[in-house]
Amino acid sequence: MDKKRQLGQRLRELRKRKGLNQEKLAELISVEPATISNIENGKNYPSLSNLENILNVLEYSFAEAFDFEHKNENKNLLEEINKILSQNPEKIEDFYKILKALTK
């Protein structure tokens, strides 16, 4: 997936976490709702000023906006978990307890 689409999906995710629809976000940053739609659908990159305004309203950082790794495929996530645990064997029991608590 290209970076423009990834950024758009990430901004959509962050907007939804904040509980805003596209129209309200557009109003808050003084752009047309179509601008937000085009960004989120990966048709356009946001201008730097629009991106900054979006992130200010959503209360996220630039780094968080470009964190695409949280959406890895399950296979990649399992490989990453195994790698982390193999490098930190003392944390396996803690990891198990957290996993068990999350799946109850």
KOLLO-11395 format. One record per residue (C-alpha): residue in three letters; x, y, z. Coordinates in steps of 0.25 Angstrom, whole numbers, m for minus. Layout:
<nodes>
    aa      xx      yy      zz
   Ala       X       Y       Z
...
</nodes>
This chain:
<nodes>
    aa      xx      yy      zz
   Met       0       0       0
   Asp       5      14      m3
   Lys       9      24       7
   Lys      m2      34       3
   Arg     m13      23       5
   Gln      m6      19      18
   Leu      m6      33      24
   Gly     m20      35      20
   Gln     m25      22      27
   Arg     m17      26      39
   Leu     m23      40      40
   Arg     m37      34      38
   Glu     m34      24      50
   Leu     m29      36      59
   Arg     m41      44      55
   Lys     m51      33      58
   Arg     m43      31      72
   Lys     m46      45      75
   Gly     m61      43      71
   Leu     m61      53      60
   Asn     m68      52      46
   Gln     m61      57      34
   Glu     m70      69      34
   Lys     m67      74      48
   Leu     m52      72      46
   Ala     m53      80      33
   Glu     m61      91      40
   Leu     m51      91      52
   Ile     m39      93      42
   Ser     m46     102      32
   Val     m46      93      20
   Glu     m57      87      11
   Pro     m61      73      16
   Ala     m57      68       2
   Thr     m42      72       6
   Ile     m43      62      18
   Ser     m50      51       9
   Asn     m39      52      m1
   Ile     m28      52       9
   Glu     m34      40      16
   Asn     m37      32       3
   Gly     m22      34      m1
   Lys     m25      43     m13
   Asn     m17      55      m7
   Tyr      m7      57       3
   Pro     m10      68      13
   Ser      m3      81      12
   Leu       7      83      23
   Ser      m2      93      30
   Asn     m15      85      28
   Leu      m7      73      34
   Glu      m2      81      46
   Asn     m17      86      48
   Ile     m23      72      47
   Leu     m13      67      57
   Asn     m15      79      67
   Val     m30      76      67
   Leu     m28      61      68
   Glu     m17      63      79
   Tyr      m7      54      72
   Ser       7      56      68
   Phe      13      56      55
   Ala      20      43      59
   Glu       7      36      63
   Ala       1      40      50
   Phe      12      33      42
   Asp      12      21      51
   Phe       7      11      41
   Glu      14      m1      48
   His       2      m3      57
   Lys      m6     m10      46
   Asn       4     m21      42
   Glu      m2     m34      38
   Asn      m4     m45      48
   Lys       8     m53      43
   Asn      17     m41      44
   Leu      12     m38      58
   Leu      15     m52      63
   Glu      29     m52      57
   Glu      31     m38      64
   Ile      26     m43      77
   Asn      35     m56      76
   Lys      47     m47      73
   Ile      44     m38      85
   Leu      42     m50      94
   Ser      54     m57      90
   Gln      62     m45      93
   Asn      56     m43     106
   Pro      53     m57     112
   Glu      51     m51     126
   Lys      39     m44     121
   Ile      32     m56     116
   Glu      24     m58     129
   Asp      19     m44     129
   Phe      15     m45     114
   Tyr       7     m57     117
   Lys       0     m50     129
   Ile      m4     m38     121
   Leu      m8     m47     109
   Lys     m17     m55     118
   Ala     m23     m43     124
   Leu     m26     m37     111
   Thr     m33     m50     106
   Lys     m42     m53     118
</nodes>
